[in-house]
Amino acid sequence: MNQIKNRFIALLLAAVLAVGAAGCGSSSGSSAASSAASASAAASSSVQKTTIKIDALKGPTGLGMVKLMQDAENAKSQNDYHFTLDTAPDAAVAKLTSGEADIAAMPTNMAALLYKKTSGNVQMLAVNTLGILSIVTNGETVSSIKDLKGKTVYSSGQGGVPEYAFDYILQQNGLTPGKDVKVEYLSEHAEVVSRLLSGKAKIAVLPEPFVTQTLTKCKTAKAALNLTKEWDKVVKDGSVLSMGCLAVRKDFAQQHKEALHTFLKEYQSSTTYTNQNPAAAGKLAQKYLGMPAAIAEKAIPNCSITYLDGTEMKTKIQPFFKVLYQYNPKSVGGKLPDDGLYYQP
């Protein structure tokens, strides 16, 4: 009797479950979809952005990044960018090699030097600045490179493109650096500006935006010679004076390839924004770089901010490295860098 009773209860329970399943049939799909959507939303909200530490220089490379800095602060960037700012390339080099930065801005020849020094663990990501150097005077008249004979010129960027490019231009004009022209190197561009404004220096090599800054602050200062034009006069192969680039540690690039490509796209957009919107970018420069907005706005059109990556970057900069190498092999590490220097997206 008990067996019959238990079997009846089992059948009744099965029937109830079957009806319940049939009754929920139409809603089970939406319930599942709703659960999936919720899970997806939760997953999306909990997706960890890749953190990338970037060291910029307080100059054209920083100006090209200000929109990206704003997007990162407003959580509108696809990666989590942490920015630091330096005034001298040596500091950027130290941060990149120590791992304090994953990406750093520096003179193009320093990327080549680091590539050799680290046995290939530093690569050039993108060329971001072309010619921006000028001879600025305050109380001297300079109409040509040959007018510099017997003069003292103050500069910064020793060991970088500013030194080698200026020396090459002097030599091609028949002047020997250190003999015909004395060049005093200071550690930062700002020091050169101060020396010029105080009257302690009468001739200086300066990059933008420091040229604009000097001319704005000192009515007697003049931009006497554009060194990009002087470079173009003396090179014979059409090489372009390529001043600055971004470099990346190779191990970071290999481990975060997708995030790195996202960064390159967002950085390229940021450089375009700066070039097309100097007034707005100038305001961002005041916020993120501590640069007066009016000076930044005025300087941006002269900063030659660009974006070259991959094969285009390699094709454009190799002739420039060849000129530096022929002038002074040490400028690029003793030999021309091989293709491994150039990161290919």
Secondary structure, 3 states (H helix, E strand, C coil): CHHHHHHHHHHHHHHHHHHHHHHCHHHHHHHHHHHHHHHHHHHHHHCCCCEEEEEEECCHHHHCCHHHHHHHHCCCCCCEEEEEEECCHHHHHHHHHHCCCCEEEEEHHHHHHHHHHCCCCEEEEEEEEECCEEEEEECCCCCCHHHHCCCEEEECCCCCHHHHHHHHHHHHCCCCECCCEEEEECCCHHHHHHHHHHCCCCEEEEECCHHHHHHHHCCCEEEEEEHHHHHHHHCCCCCCCEEEEEEEEHHHHHHCHHHHHHHHHHHHHHHHHHHHCHHHHHHHHHHHHCCCHHHHHHHHHHCCEEEEEHHHHHHHHHHHHHHHHHHCHHHHCCCCCCHHHECCC
